[in-house]
């Protein structure tokens, strides 16, 4: 199992616009291919302000590549991307693996 930890920095003053766009156009199509995220969070008070963090679970890097490839091929996702990118400043992705002693249900 791996976790794709994605952090997006939203342009100042654009958080509500980004969240609405993602809720209506991005999240539905993303869930079709990636399933339910482990978490989806907003940092608006402490830490890197105007950022969102999503956590997605995959069986392996190959599983991630396959699912994300299908997502990228979807015309609805391709229509969403330029709208979302116009509202973002930066993006950071990390791939996390569980520690050997951690057993997740």
DAZI-V467568 format. One record per residue. N is the residue number from 1. RES is the residue in three letters. PHI is phi in whole degrees, 0 to 359 (* if undefined). Layout:
n=N res=RES phi=PHI
n=N res=RES phi=PHI
//
This chain:
n=1 res=UNK phi=*
n=2 res=UNK phi=228
n=3 res=UNK phi=241
n=4 res=UNK phi=266
n=5 res=UNK phi=261
n=6 res=UNK phi=244
n=7 res=UNK phi=240
n=8 res=UNK phi=243
n=9 res=UNK phi=263
n=10 res=UNK phi=271
n=11 res=UNK phi=302
n=12 res=UNK phi=304
n=13 res=UNK phi=83
n=14 res=UNK phi=247
n=15 res=UNK phi=301
n=16 res=UNK phi=298
n=17 res=UNK phi=296
n=18 res=UNK phi=297
n=19 res=UNK phi=299
n=20 res=UNK phi=295
n=21 res=UNK phi=299
n=22 res=UNK phi=296
n=23 res=UNK phi=300
n=24 res=UNK phi=272
n=25 res=UNK phi=245
n=26 res=UNK phi=272
n=27 res=UNK phi=300
n=28 res=UNK phi=302
n=29 res=UNK phi=286
n=30 res=UNK phi=296
n=31 res=UNK phi=298
n=32 res=UNK phi=302
n=33 res=UNK phi=258
n=34 res=UNK phi=260
n=35 res=UNK phi=81
n=36 res=UNK phi=283
n=37 res=UNK phi=289
n=38 res=UNK phi=289
n=39 res=UNK phi=189
n=40 res=UNK phi=213
n=41 res=UNK phi=231
n=42 res=UNK phi=240
n=43 res=UNK phi=252
n=44 res=UNK phi=236
n=45 res=UNK phi=228
n=46 res=UNK phi=233
n=47 res=UNK phi=97
n=48 res=UNK phi=294
n=49 res=UNK phi=295
n=50 res=UNK phi=60
n=51 res=UNK phi=237
n=52 res=UNK phi=235
n=53 res=UNK phi=232
n=54 res=UNK phi=239
n=55 res=UNK phi=237
n=56 res=UNK phi=238
n=57 res=UNK phi=259
n=58 res=UNK phi=225
n=59 res=UNK phi=289
n=60 res=UNK phi=195
n=61 res=UNK phi=298
n=62 res=UNK phi=296
n=63 res=UNK phi=299
n=64 res=UNK phi=301
n=65 res=UNK phi=299
n=66 res=UNK phi=295
n=67 res=UNK phi=294
n=68 res=UNK phi=291
n=69 res=UNK phi=298
n=70 res=UNK phi=295
n=71 res=UNK phi=300
n=72 res=UNK phi=297
n=73 res=UNK phi=279
n=74 res=UNK phi=283
n=75 res=UNK phi=301
n=76 res=UNK phi=294
n=77 res=UNK phi=291
n=78 res=UNK phi=296
n=79 res=UNK phi=288
n=80 res=UNK phi=289
n=81 res=UNK phi=307
n=82 res=UNK phi=297
n=83 res=UNK phi=294
n=84 res=UNK phi=292
n=85 res=UNK phi=300
n=86 res=UNK phi=293
n=87 res=UNK phi=258
n=88 res=UNK phi=251
n=89 res=UNK phi=262
n=90 res=UNK phi=203
n=91 res=UNK phi=217
n=92 res=UNK phi=224
n=93 res=UNK phi=240
n=94 res=UNK phi=228
n=95 res=UNK phi=256
n=96 res=UNK phi=248
n=97 res=UNK phi=242
n=98 res=UNK phi=292
n=99 res=UNK phi=297
n=100 res=UNK phi=304
n=101 res=UNK phi=273
n=102 res=UNK phi=270
n=103 res=UNK phi=244
n=104 res=UNK phi=262
n=105 res=UNK phi=289
//
